[in-house]
Amino acid sequence: MNPMHVPENVKPLGHYEIVDTGWREDDLYVVILGAEEPALLENSEASAYARMVARRRRHSTPVTTEPVEPATGKLPYQRMFCFK
């Protein structure tokens, strides 16, 4: 994936953060958010935040959202939001 720089002044709407952004093999733009609890990634605020990040790359039409998964990084859970 090609990471996108998110300016310092862009703050998440909940207790989650951007883990990664970029392009999948199927040409969908993805935003991966991480959080301390799965419920934070399942609410509409997380989806709206991911869409705002995708909109900066002119890809704000939601296509699919993957299930919340355990993560191995700083935050224990992550979720992938896909846009075209």
Rosetta blueprint (number, residue, H / E / L):
1 M L
2 N L
3 P L
4 M L
5 H L
6 V L
7 P L
8 E L
9 N L
10 V L
11 K L
12 P L
13 L L
14 G L
15 H L
16 Y E
17 E E
18 I E
19 V E
20 D E
21 T E
22 G E
23 W E
24 R L
25 E L
26 D L
27 D L
28 L L
29 Y E
30 V E
31 V E
32 I E
33 L E
34 G E
35 A E
36 E L
37 E L
38 P H
39 A H
40 L H
41 L H
42 E H
43 N L
44 S H
45 E H
46 A H
47 S H
48 A H
49 Y H
50 A H
51 R H
52 M H
53 V H
54 A H
55 R H
56 R L
57 R L
58 R L
59 H L
60 S L
61 T L
62 P E
63 V E
64 T E
65 T E
66 E L
67 P L
68 V L
69 E E
70 P E
71 A L
72 T L
73 G L
74 K L
75 L L
76 P L
77 Y E
78 Q E
79 R E
80 M E
81 F E
82 C E
83 F E
84 K L
